Amino acid sequence: MSKPTRPADDARSAGADVPVRRIDRILAFMALGITLLAIVCFFAVILARPLGVVDFSAGIWPLVVVLPLIALPIAFLMIVTLLVLSFVRRSRANRSDTSEGA
């Protein structure tokens, strides 16, 4: 079985993937985890009243009620940070490609 061939000038085109760094993966998974936790807490609050919870000021309920208010903006900031880091990384990669090609 042979490997597909590519032209030499297409080896590092603008559409080529840039390797993903560890910090990018950490930010992505942390944002996903925080978002999922906030959504679970949100649905827990919605379902708590029909299930018989009448006092949201006792036990773990204050944390469950406040967590989505804090976690979702933090996850949003993580995603924005991830996008900025990705744009900077791709910009640097494209800049180095154009300087090597000239």
C-alpha positions in Angstrom: 0.0 0.0 0.0 1.5 3.3 -1.0 1.3 6.7 0.8 -0.6 9.5 -0.9 1.8 12.0 -2.5 1.6 15.7 -2.0 3.3 18.4 -4.0 6.4 19.9 -2.3 4.9 23.4 -2.1 1.7 22.1 -0.5 3.6 20.5 2.4 2.9 23.4 4.8 -0.1 25.2 3.4 -2.2 27.7 5.3 -4.8 25.1 6.0 -2.3 22.6 7.5 -3.0 21.7 11.1 -0.9 23.3 13.9 -0.1 20.9 16.7 -2.3 21.3 19.8 -0.5 22.2 23.0 -1.1 20.8 26.5 -2.5 24.1 27.8 -5.1 24.2 25.0 -6.3 20.7 25.9 -6.4 21.6 29.6 -8.4 24.7 29.0 -10.8 22.9 26.6 -11.5 20.0 29.0 -11.8 22.3 32.1 -14.3 24.6 30.2 -16.3 21.5 29.2 -16.3 20.0 32.7 -17.3 23.3 34.4 -20.0 23.8 31.8 -21.4 20.3 32.3 -21.3 20.7 36.1 -23.2 24.0 35.8 -25.8 22.4 33.6 -26.3 19.5 36.0 -26.7 21.9 38.9 -29.1 24.0 36.8 -31.3 21.0 36.1 -31.0 19.9 39.7 -32.5 23.2 40.9 -35.3 22.9 38.3 -36.2 19.4 39.3 -35.8 19.9 43.1 -39.1 21.7 43.6 -41.3 19.0 42.0 -39.3 16.4 43.9 -40.2 18.0 47.2 -37.4 20.4 48.2 -38.8 23.5 49.8 -35.8 24.9 51.6 -33.0 25.9 49.3 -31.1 27.6 52.1 -30.0 24.4 53.9 -27.5 21.7 53.1 -25.8 21.7 49.8 -28.5 23.6 48.0 -26.9 27.1 48.3 -23.9 25.8 46.4 -26.0 24.1 43.8 -28.0 27.3 43.2 -25.0 29.6 43.0 -22.6 27.3 41.1 -24.1 28.0 37.6 -23.9 31.7 38.2 -20.2 31.5 38.8 -19.2 28.5 36.7 -20.7 29.5 33.4 -18.9 32.9 33.1 -15.6 31.2 34.1 -16.2 28.6 31.4 -16.9 31.4 28.9 -13.7 33.1 29.8 -11.8 29.9 29.4 -13.2 29.4 25.9 -12.4 33.0 24.9 -8.8 32.4 26.2 -8.6 29.2 24.3 -9.7 31.0 21.1 -7.2 33.8 21.6 -4.4 31.3 22.2 -5.4 29.4 19.1 -5.5 32.5 16.9 -2.1 33.6 18.2 -0.6 30.2 17.6 -1.9 30.0 14.1 -0.8 33.5 13.3 2.7 32.7 14.4 2.7 29.5 12.4 1.5 31.3 9.3 4.1 34.0 9.8 6.9 31.5 10.1 5.6 29.7 7.0 5.7 32.9 4.9 9.2 33.8 6.1 10.5 30.3 5.3 8.9 30.3 1.8 10.4 33.7 0.8 
